[in-house]
C-alpha cells in the first residue's frame, strides 16, 4: 500500500515539475543525528543515538515554497532504513536574510539492505512501513547573489517497520474451517510491528 502511494506521488510530482519546467530547481541536503526511544528487538534499554542523511529534490512552486521528493538513510542500531517521501519546504522572512524554515515529509522507510533469511522450514525479513516527519529550522544565506545557504533544523520522525516470519506448509490439504487470511504456502505467520520515535538534529545546505 505504501509503495503504491509513493509511486503515485512521485508520478504526480514528476508531472508537476515537467509541466512547469521554468520553476527553479531546489535541493536541500542535510546530515544529522537521530535521538530516539529504545526498541525491544535489540534487548537494549538505552536511548538510541544514530546517523541520519536526507536529500530533498524539488521545485519552487512560489517565492517561499517548494514541493518535491526526499530520499536518505537512517540508521536504527544495526538496521539501515532508506526513507522515500513526498515533501514540502516553506520559508518565512525576507530574501537574502536569515529565514525561518518549515518542512513536512510523508512516505515510507524500506530495509533494502537487510538480508532475507530462508530455510526449508521458514523465512523471515524486515519490511518497510509508514514514515511521517515534520521539521522546523533556520536558513542562513551565503554571500549576496548566491543561492547556496546553510540550514540547521530539528525534525520529529515517526517510522513504522515490521518483522515478518512465515513457516512453510508441507503437503498442504484443503482447510475449509480455518482462516483464509494466511498467505498461500504458509502454515503460520508472525508479523511484529516496531515503531521508532526520533528527534533529528540536522545541518546542511540548500543549493
N, C-alpha and C positions, 0 to 999 in steps of 0.2 A: 504493500500500500504506500509506504513512504517513498519507495523508489519511483512509483508512478507519479506521485505528487511532484517530486523533484524533476523528473523528465518533462512533465507538462510545464512546470515553472521555467525551466531552462529554455524550452522552446519559445515560451512567451517572451522572456527577456531577450532572447536572440532575435526574435521577430521585431520586438520593440526597438532594439538598437539598430537593426538593419533598416528599419523604416525611417529612423531619424539619424542618419549617419553624420549629420552636421553637428550633432551634440558632442562635446569634448569627452574624451576617454578619461576615466577616473580609476586610480589604483591606490589602495591603502594596504600596506604590508606591515605587520607587527609581530613581534616575538614577546613572550611573556611567561609568567609562572601561574600554574593552577594551584589554588589552595582549596582543599575540599575535605569532605567527610570521609571517615574510614569506611571500607567496604568489606563485608563478611567473607567474600570469596578468597581473600588473601590471609584471613585469620589475623589481621593486624588492626589493633585498636587506635593506632596513631593517625592523626590527620595527614592527608596527602599533600605533598609539595612536588609538583611535576612540571614538565616543559609543555609549552603551547606555541603554535605558529598558526597565523591566519593571513591569507592574502585575498583581498576583495577586488574584483574586476567589474567595472560597470560604466555607466554613462551619466553625465549630469542632465537631469530632466528639468531643472530650473537653476536659478542662480545659486541656491543654497541646498539643493537636494540631489542625491544620486541613487540610482537603482542598479542592482547587479547581482552577481553570484559570488560566493566565497568558498574557498577550499582551504584545507590546512592539515595540521597534525596535532593531536592531543595525546599526551602520554598519561595513562592511568596505571600507576605502578608498573607492572610488566606488560600491560596491554596497550598497544598502539591503536588509536582510533582516528580515522580520517573523516572530518566533518565536511559535508557539502550542503550549502544552504542558499536560499534566496535572501537577499539583503537590502537594507535601506540605510543610507547615511544622510544626516542633516546637520546644518551648521547655523549658528546664531551669532551675529556680530558683524562688524564692518570688514570688508575685504582688505587683505594685506595687513590685518591686525589680528591679535590673538582672538580665537573664536571658541565658543562652547560647541561641543560636538556630541551628537547622539547617534545611536545605531540600533538596528534590530535584525537578527538573523533567525530564519526558520527553515529547518530541513532535517537532515539525518546524519548520524555518525556510523561509520562502517569499519568493521575489524578486518580489513582486507589482507593484512599480513599474518593473521592468526591461522595456524595450520588446523586443518580439519582432521580429527583423529577417527580412523575407521578400522575396525577389525571384522572378523567373521560373525561376531556377536552383536556389535553395536557401532554407532558413530556419534561423535559429539563435536560441537563447534560453537564459537561465539557468533551471534547475529546482531546486526545493527539495529538502531532504534531512533526514536524522535529526538530532535535537538531544538532547543529554544534558547536564545541568548540576546537579551537587551544589553546595551552598553552606554556609557557616558564618559566624556573626556574633554581634552582641550587640543586645539590645533594651533601650532606656533609657526607662522610663516617664516620662510628664509628671506634673503635679500629681496628688495622690491623688484618686481618684474619677473621673478621666477615662480614657477608653480609648485616647486618642492616645499613641503612643510613637515615639521616634526610633530608627532602625535603622542600623547600619553592618555591612556584610558583605563577604566575599570569596567569589567563586564561580569554579569551573572550568567552562568552556563548550566543548563539543565539537560543532561544527556541520559537517555534510556538505552540499555543494552540487554541482551538476552543470551543465556547459555542453554543450548539445545542438546539433549541426549535422547537418542532413539534406539531401542532394542529391536533387532530384526525378528520377523516372524518366520518360522520354519514350517514347511509343509502346511501352508495356510488352508483352512477349511472355512466354508461359509459360517458366519456367526450372526444369525438373524436377531438374536436377543441382546447383542452387545452394541455399544455406541459406535456409530459410523464416523465419529469425529476424528479418529486416528488416521494418520496418513497411510496410504496403501503400502503394505510390506512391513509394517511395524506392529509388534505385539504390545509395546508400551512406549510412551513418550514422556519426558520430563522437560519442562521449559521454565527455567529460573530467571526471573527478571531482576535487573540491577538498575538502580537509579543513582546517578552521580550529581551532586550539587557542588558547584565550584564557583569561587570568586577568582577572577582572572585579572592580574595586573599586567598591562602591556605597554610597550613603547615601540615606535616605528616611524614610518614615513608615508607621506602622500605624494604621489607623482602626478 
